[in-house]
Amino acid sequence: MDLLRLDFQKEIAIDISDNDALFVLAKGIGHDSIISTLLKAFASPQVLVFLVHASSEQEQSFISIFKAQGWDLNNFKCVNSDLTSKARSQMYEKGGVFSITSRILVMDLLKEHIPIEKTTGMLILNAHTITDETLEAFAMRLYRQKNKNGFIKAVTEKAEGLTIGFARLEKTLKCLYLTDVKFYPRYEVRIAQQLEEKETELIEINIGMTDKMKDIQLALIEVMDKCIKELAKMHKELNIEEMNVENGYFKHFDAIIKRQLDPIWHTVGLRSKQLMSDLVDLRNLIHYLNSTDCVTFYSYLETILTSQKMNEMGTSWVYFDAANVVFELAKERIVEKSQGKLKLTLEKNPKWDVLNQVLDEIKQETANLDQQRILILTQDSKHCRQLKKLLVDGPNKLLREVIQENENLKSQLRPILDVGLIKEPLEKKRKRELRMPEMNNVDLVKLLVEEPIDYESSVQTEDKEFKIIDEPIIRIQTFSDIKFGSILNEFMPDFIILMEPHLETIRFIETFNATFKEHSLRIYLFSYEYSAEEQKYLTSVRREKDAFQRLIREKSVMAVGKEQDGKVQLIDDDDLTNVNTRIAGGKVEFEAHKKNIDIEPVTIEVGDYILTPKICVERKSIPDLISSLNTGRLYTQVEAMCRYYDHPIVLIEFDHQKAFSLQSQEFYSSEINSTSVSSKLALLILHFPKLRLIWSSGVYETVEIFMDLKKGQEQPDLNKVLLTGGDSSIENDESTNFLFKDILLTTPGVTIYNVRTILQSVKNLKDLSNKDLKSLKALIGDGPGEKECAYHHKIINDSHRTLKTCTDFKQKVSDTSITRVLNASVHLLEEVNKHDDYKFTYVQGMNVLLAPFIFEFGEAPSLFMFSKFIHIVCPTYVQPQLQGVHASIKLFDEIFKRCDEELYNYLKSKNISSQILAFAPLMTFSACLSPFDEVIKLWDYFMTYGFHLHIISFVCNIVKHREELLATKTPSNLLRANWPTVDASFLIKATSACAMTISGQFMNLLKSHMIDMKVCAEINNEC
């Protein structure tokens, strides 16, 4: 069967085949059929054609058409990352048509896996999305650079997409190396004549909305209008022509606003962002009002209200006066108050009654005819399932079932719901299933409802699905099924019912009707009168027509440059830049290629770009920078670059279309914050002194920076790059221990200038820790040597002993990690000493205090948290004389005596004082106890309610074991053999209960002794 039956479709196919141009088609006039015909013509071993930028749905649509037409699929294949580069290269040699992803196409062109000179041409779909920054444009440049004869053809059916921005059509043609554009609008004479040659029996049914629906719609539109006007008033940069309610019905409206505000996004306040969020909610609500039932609409409304309850500023649209009307009427559509009692109303969707009437009418008209096929089209699979339930069970039962699915609404309406009609006893349900179901208004016909088609398995599963239902009469499908499937041709419906107007679907039906002139077809089109639904459809028709007219005018005045014929001349002296294959198809590579920098895609272990033998660059976009800082990936990457290259660089690249600002002004702070990007970058620079940060405003500046960095420098050696080596002196020194070097560089007094001397003088950390003060001075210097000797030995030794019996901790946290964080924290605390009265230094027990932080959060975050914890939460505990710890023992003694005087006196009689019993647990806030996972839970409790409770907690822990302690004559042996273990659940409850009995004055002592040296002195002196 000829796929293209209409003359204008054949003419378009011939036109595309004969000319290299951009073809802009109207929606729904047979795009997939035309492209499939071209692919069939190209599908031969003698040619090599690439189908570029096709969506997965389009690919499956073409495969479906090939199968339906009985065409050979051996010469049409889809290429993705599942295939190796070698397998792809072998496939290309055999010829045919390949639907390929843009990234793989660029990669294979760069690596010359594709025989470019033998390539017949490129067929590009969805051309409206292509800009000079997309991979498709890069691919066309690489292709046209080495192949002057092959064709380039581009097709799109989204004319509106080519009108966004300044001179979008001209720019698209330029980046695709095309000089001509051809238009095929619906109103073109030859297309219009053929589509209207057969008179379409179209019955438009304008359905009146209920009074409540009208009032809700008016209120929503009023609120939307207010939001749009307020947003326009706040930002003069916005295009006033586009800021209206009509455009607000479309999803792309959000993108339009976001695109216009991107350059100043860092100055956009919370109110503006809230308004943009509100517009999304309002658009969805208007859509739900027109397309769903009263219960679903109210449920969605409740969801929005719940989410906005967290908005303490009261700036959301739900606080507008008109919003009250929406909420009240939405609830009245479900339930009304009558004579002081609630009454279930369940307002039906008006379209449901009309659908019922139309089906009755069809049944009566066709009573004496052969079975007629009815196709019902709706928006998505959810609506398909709902329509099936409607036709089978009726509206009342359907709405009750929807209520049953909403637990919140179900609980509200439980007193007035007749649960028996919804939830049947199991035995009754079984009996009912054995009988033939009684269908509402379709009792004499059979009903088929399909889910969205899985095109890969549709051919295999279709027979199975249809086997159950013999000759289905009613079929319910989605709009997308019509676009990407061959439903109309296969089903050949006699009646089509559109539940709402949809431009593209109407065009498909129009084309189908014109194609099969001998087939009788009647179309019913439902739409609410004077509704947003109707206005959205009319606007979409007008927008497409206006887009074509604008593009035609733009073409008439468009200047086409000579370079657009694809004859690109490049200079001979190429700079060589080695690029990681993970990003070789990016925007930077495209721009670098334009600057005549030859891209050499190789797999390298360190960095993204090797510019010279000494310069390695890790390029980060802002989202990637934030993500890699949070996960610690950037730390690892920088560590590797610093190890192998003399000049490691992290290049932070902004989007050139957005503000050149790292954070919004609202979030700038002079305080160090563990969640701050700036703070993390500062820590990174401190940790890696030879690292350099370069800030780039966008892709174009990045390429300029690369060119400046490469001026007068040697070219990188590809073989050395593949071996990930740049610093030969380090790389060839087999005795160099990188881990040892990293630890040394975190040690106070050790710098990049003296680290090599130390490495040559000592074998390992043990050797270094055994050196006396005089030897350290000789290696490091007088001042640093004294500081180093003061606490370095302690840190090294304590790191090895930290929770050494806890297997989980030792497996996750290395001794070197503990050493690094403790050394760095001492650095930070020394800075605090310059401004505070405290005398922070390294003291015994700090390693155990660090354990919960480093176990849960890793090195970088734990450094911030641990330093803050010591400085703010418990500074008196880490002073040289441990004043806070000694005060805590006095407080423990007092609480223990009050809680269990018998046990207290018994232990004291056995010479077990509070100093002996509680020193280590109190000094470490019970972190030295076991099991460690229970300690972590207990620390969560302390984090929430205050670390001053740790003293009460340990008292409860001792009292918990009172029976065992009182029963033994040698409690000291018991305590040594089995130190009180932690049961977090018990201790949390017991601590909370005990805290309630403690006076406010004593509780203040528990809190203040941790931060106030004077309080500690008073406690220690008094006791």
Steps between C-alpha positions, in 0.01 A plus 500: 500500500631843405576686823460845344155519340461876487672689219634776724670239720672351196605846385648577843689169499640570152588856599692378806672233294613745229607799708729583789290730714312547824143375457238641736179294492163571656403269784315180420534491119695174493848580632586143608360346181706737285820436696439123498466508120831683472668256738371211287654662192834548678505154663751334272852358549622729221436816708586620850243737650470618861165589657593757764313639802197269474317442827456144630126523422577599142749216461242247617237660274726451196570139597126442543429645156776288343349187652142595407608563139704179486822688428840350574648627828848359443621827352337723763658479844495704822842578649545563872759459774427126532722443197878520523692735274644204313154351440371835379791542263431159346132589457581827324716315246199291394296813413131574552309747718604553863292687755773625732524710816676832455772428755597170343498661154742774614724248675514268199568791266786623720650152529441437129300184563260632237629498139412868453602519133271205420204641693204573274334751728338614824125520564427709810167497683359746756714774348320769701700402810842533336719800583866583446575342839339160446681181410314477169663823384842363602431179310404691184823702520711185533306336217510795261867562571599173330201430277399775256266289288276318746154640567364668815123510539317625806131460586275635772126533561532757778500833320455687829836372619677689221354834611647501851777754545670733255557374141450139611427376145814658355715360782354151458575498129853620563588232756352228274694626193178555307411792275131440439181443698168370369163535671191276486227666710151358527356800316717446189265464202601152381493358853172667591329388177593134543408491869164667429424306182297250698247670724561414864195411707604689810257556784629755748324472831544807720421382850398738772700489821313475827455823695757396758754414228445840335552683828812297581644568155435874528666509842806307377536727196468805725776373728720408201452848353600659832814285523604581142446875546688503829790309344509738202493799735793365703713426193501754220728264302206273416335531159161656568348352181561146624384567857131413473258234619469343152868406501470395863294197389809349332791320667759695302389821677717410801800448272440838332504682834800302627696570182437874523596511869809277471747791458383651830397178676738570791300815578157335472339495843297232674176680416565478126590133524183437700293671229657279232420193709144625548451538124590132455247398767227718350556368148479142625184578696329649193596190304375268775172693521434444130625143464443313827223425746405704806675266746834497316489877468434546871776252589753694295380822660553350845853398403582858405347635822702254711826598330426870550436464873877500544517843339518723808532818292142465380589600146346210309191537280301295751487810721324707233129574548408327174670183626232464769238472226699220336536296820139544611344416163735206443382345825134574421537299178552195722298570810245765602347599829123458508287557811806485721616170355759418238367354179707322235444673163783373274457738209547310175725613218254647241690327219408162645130548440565621146723200433220274620252671271733481198558127554123446527450695179761294316348176631156597375626614158704185441254249646432343158860531371809295547693568815648848487839597639510786750827668598502722809805725538610664823808654648688224681480142626354609834202653322472186286463283807251743652283497187496123502378496859246764412353297214502176699396615848335839452597839644382454859697186566802645321505810721453293815798285400708814446409610853603159631845548342546831684559411864476858626171572324370157589552567871326839472194353328482170683184594700299565183647237271301186434802275537298194410464621143873535470659229704317175445542186706738258333234231444260747340780630279583148380137433411476826309815423301345170385212687338522700178571861605220743437644780289351844517366603156739267315339170599469381139852583392840390620753742639873512444726737691870487430791634699757714316663277240840347566621517142786258551267223598176612339516253215566204728242594763224644286344163413503396863323819602234466234444129548286554809260744335347392170465782243513799736264782419609773737867584527641763733841648415718798589593785268864385494393152384356664189819697438757225545295200398301375207176467699280678246619289207469174693170559678324694220241659732154598379456747785762703686422680825751760621449571868675837463637705208862424410651661192746230396247217549234684300751541217584128507131414476456754221787343305364150562157603377646652182713190440213251516237677294284189464483447876208658686608686812319718750689708758363628828702779663422580864599833652378713784335821386688820593764300682877514534505168314336657196718811521817291520407316181417819310824657620704201382344526152571873487854458632591249230356720224676810636826305526490396133419855389782642709748244365398569141560874556832425668611288205425782256744736674752242620864537397673173412880509534740329261644284777165324541573276202715286732840584351680560827871582472727425797856616556781244495670575832267316731540502876457158658275462803438160654140467615336239722254295293229554761468862392652503151164587349435805715456869429860586585631246250269646235624853561862380518453330165378832357822662629701239307606305807517138398309277740667172593246291692679256728412327825705665774495421869575846636320822412283596205748689281877465467611828342876464546728244667465700822145638484200283584149647514191366676201687356191542719163647422326652802264201563791258458719708731239495777437128455868402498569715807215333689609147410873562543568406138674832428739440789605169345534655155712790626712263706584302185573814295731639768683172514576474128506855364695813590208733424164345594203723418132484584312707243158607629279576202174693514222496243565798272125562481471529877644723768872482572433435868565194711222552754193716534557818699256372762737219595829691530650486849834576658463197729663166421227250425536130426228529234647808331665454162738788570608345831566164338704661222704691758571175683601336173750779426643478852541126467662513154724810487609451139143471371371797300139598437402667173158660464344501153184687406410243235605259227644766274725644769612149599640443151677838511650403838624170357664679209672746736625218724645317199687796350872425474461167681601152393242265354392215728647157433209263438688194629587671829145625536364149465735393781353782715844645584606863489752541784775259399708563810222371721376237260839335453589506871378159607580575862253788513202418716220726383289433804791587728555821307130595526505451876817707535347788305213516751744516789569844651838635390523280190467680166551422134846657539635270771297184445758350260777551756294318761414216258869449432588505871242265652360165393150520644279669759640290780850612414384863496314473831811356670712803413580744779445875499850577375461270196159644413639852520770401255239365256222756539636805682497642852143629536318231304723230650397587855129505412534176309672326785242627750213289384594311184614194695172497690289518186691221326482268799137580587385451139616139509319438830167660403223240556747226407259226613215628280524309171240708314678821585844372404374367168342833406744754649876481454756620755635744242155659463483557874852643499417740218182632660657538846799687357274727296270563796796606714589744223152651514492510880834681512338776298217515755755541780598836352153641561352302793596453864518124450833323452415228253754234423500126447401316819437140586158372390456731198560204269204314655283813486575517128396137441120546463547794262755341268315167501172657388612787276855438371804724519406844361157541663621351827780757521248784493259327737765383744667842515165671557407237761815564701488876466127551566360194684776389738803734497574442872544126438802547272700755697850394609384437861170335394305732732166409345560127537590534868189713556286237327634236741392715796155541347482127426589429862213717621239348267616143566470552873144634465383231258634189674669573831532129588695416186701820530610418857571136414733591214666764714559240771681294240725798420325561166468877487318699236840604364584137430151399391403784269810686379530342151125481419440859611805632317378338175122538549474118516666465156757263652229250593360220286325396282583792272174494303310553828737785585409668170129479590572645843695787339200571275303550821770731641507695172127560529455573870844613612835340582468609864275195542797266454575516874147392592518234228812340650348505848203307356740259332671420831171469690372262230772250610442549876387140565814357343725747682338450840512122460877483456764556765745631242310747283828639368569168328153501348544854373839423352379182333171637371476877500133612497371452145266745332133425444394819325126440518508439876740786573298753299182418692677485836695823441187689398314376808788582735549847349141586596591458870802731494457860611538785256799641687692174488404453135656840427824373655489196272472728198736782597794292627564387141559854372585722798841471667382702802218254569747213473728672752210554742389137474852363545577732793171442681518126468 
